[in-house]
């Protein structure tokens, strides 16, 4: 008789459980399923309930644990390991073998263009390229920082003009990355 009374009390908390379930699931159908699973577990494990303690709190704990366990099961079930890989042009570009001979010619052209720069332009440009800051270059060369910036800018413009034959090649490579 005591068992039937507890089952009846459990079922009386259904409306409270429904609103609590909506906070978890945000979906009416899922909330109803969660309430039903909670009630079934509560009735099945009624012998674990201690008489005189908070029944609603016990039911909420069962619901929360049921929701968490179902969420974890769903997460594992939804994990799909994809064995095939879509190869993008970027991946192909990076993995493709490159013609080192072509790169040698490009580097020769860059070094030739740098060699044609006047030393007052090439020195600040190369120092900046090596990672020095503007103020460090200015101190080392004993010139104003504005002059350093101007000379680096002028060196870039000159190199850009001398290496314009590679302009389209570098734009394509940069766009694919």
C-alpha positions in Angstrom: 0.0 0.0 0.0 2.9 2.3 0.8 4.3 1.7 -2.7 1.1 2.7 -4.4 0.9 5.9 -2.3 4.5 6.9 -3.3 3.8 6.2 -6.9 0.7 8.4 -6.7 2.8 11.2 -5.1 5.4 10.9 -7.8 2.8 11.2 -10.5 1.3 14.3 -8.8 4.6 16.1 -9.5 4.2 15.7 -13.3 3.3 19.3 -14.0 6.3 20.6 -12.1 8.5 18.1 -13.9 7.2 19.2 -17.3 8.2 22.8 -16.7 11.6 21.8 -15.4 12.1 19.5 -18.4 11.3 22.4 -20.8 14.3 24.3 -19.3 16.5 21.4 -20.3 15.2 20.5 -23.7 13.5 23.7 -25.1 11.2 21.3 -27.0 7.8 20.1 -26.0 8.2 16.5 -27.4 11.6 16.1 -25.9 10.4 17.5 -22.6 7.5 15.0 -22.5 9.9 12.1 -23.2 12.2 13.3 -20.4 9.3 13.5 -17.9 8.2 10.0 -18.9 11.7 8.6 -18.5 12.0 10.4 -15.1 8.7 9.0 -13.8 9.5 5.5 -15.0 12.9 5.6 -13.2 11.4 7.1 -10.1 8.7 4.3 -9.9 11.3 1.6 -10.7 13.7 2.9 -8.0 11.1 3.9 -5.5 12.8 1.8 -2.8 15.8 4.2 -3.0 13.7 7.2 -1.9 14.0 8.0 1.8 10.7 8.7 3.4 10.5 12.2 4.8 13.0 13.8 2.4 12.1 16.2 -0.4 10.4 14.1 -3.1 10.4 16.9 -5.7 14.2 17.4 -5.2 14.7 13.6 -5.6 12.6 13.7 -8.9 14.5 16.8 -10.2 17.8 15.0 -9.5 16.6 11.9 -11.4 15.5 14.2 -14.3 18.8 16.1 -14.4 20.9 12.9 -14.4 18.6 11.3 -17.1 19.0 14.4 -19.3 22.8 14.5 -18.9 23.1 10.7 -19.6 20.9 11.0 -22.7 22.9 14.0 -23.9 26.1 12.1 -23.5 24.7 9.1 -25.3 23.5 11.3 -28.1 26.8 13.1 -28.4 28.7 9.8 -28.8 26.1 8.5 -31.3 26.3 11.7 -33.4 30.1 11.6 -33.6 30.9 10.5 -37.1 34.5 9.9 -38.1 35.0 10.8 -41.7 37.7 8.9 -43.4 37.5 10.6 -46.7 38.9 14.1 -47.1 37.9 16.7 -49.5 41.0 18.2 -51.0 40.8 21.9 -51.6 43.0 23.7 -54.1 44.8 25.2 -51.1 45.7 21.7 -49.8 46.7 20.6 -53.2 48.8 23.7 -53.7 50.6 23.1 -50.4 51.2 19.4 -51.0 52.1 19.5 -54.6 55.8 19.1 -55.5 57.2 22.4 -56.6 59.7 23.1 -59.3 62.8 24.1 -57.3 64.5 25.3 -60.5 61.8 27.9 -61.0 62.3 29.1 -57.4 66.0 29.4 -58.0 65.4 31.8 -60.9 62.9 33.8 -58.8 65.5 34.2 -56.0 68.1 35.2 -58.5 65.8 37.9 -59.8 65.1 39.1 -56.3 68.7 39.3 -55.4 69.6 41.1 -58.6 66.8 43.6 -58.0 68.1 44.2 -54.4 71.6 44.6 -55.7 70.5 47.4 -58.0 69.1 49.4 -55.1 71.2 52.2 -53.8 72.8 51.4 -50.4 70.8 54.2 -48.6 67.6 52.3 -49.7 68.7 48.7 -49.5 70.3 48.9 -46.0 67.1 50.1 -44.2 64.9 47.7 -46.3 67.0 44.7 -45.5 67.2 45.5 -41.8 63.5 45.9 -41.7 63.1 42.6 -43.6 65.3 41.0 -40.9 62.9 42.1 -38.2 64.4 45.3 -36.9 62.0 48.1 -35.8 62.0 51.5 -37.4 63.5 53.2 -34.4 66.3 50.6 -34.2 67.2 51.1 -37.8 67.1 54.9 -37.3 69.5 54.7 -34.3 71.9 52.3 -36.0 72.1 54.4 -39.2 71.9 57.7 -37.3 69.0 59.1 -39.5 65.5 60.3 -38.5 62.8 57.7 -38.2 60.8 59.4 -41.0 63.7 59.0 -43.4 63.9 55.3 -42.5 60.2 54.8 -43.3 60.5 56.8 -46.6 63.5 54.8 -47.7 61.9 51.5 -46.9 58.8 52.6 -48.8 60.9 53.7 -51.8 62.8 50.4 -51.8 59.5 48.4 -51.8 58.2 50.5 -54.8 61.4 50.0 -56.8 61.4 46.2 -56.1 57.8 46.0 -57.0 58.4 47.6 -60.3 61.4 45.5 -61.1 59.7 42.2 -60.1 56.3 43.0 -61.7 56.6 39.9 -63.9 56.0 37.8 -60.8 53.0 39.9 -59.6 50.3 37.7 -61.1 51.9 34.5 -59.8 52.1 35.8 -56.3 48.5 37.1 -56.4 47.2 33.7 -57.4 49.3 31.9 -54.7 48.1 34.4 -52.1 44.4 34.1 -53.2 44.6 30.2 -52.9 46.0 30.4 -49.4 
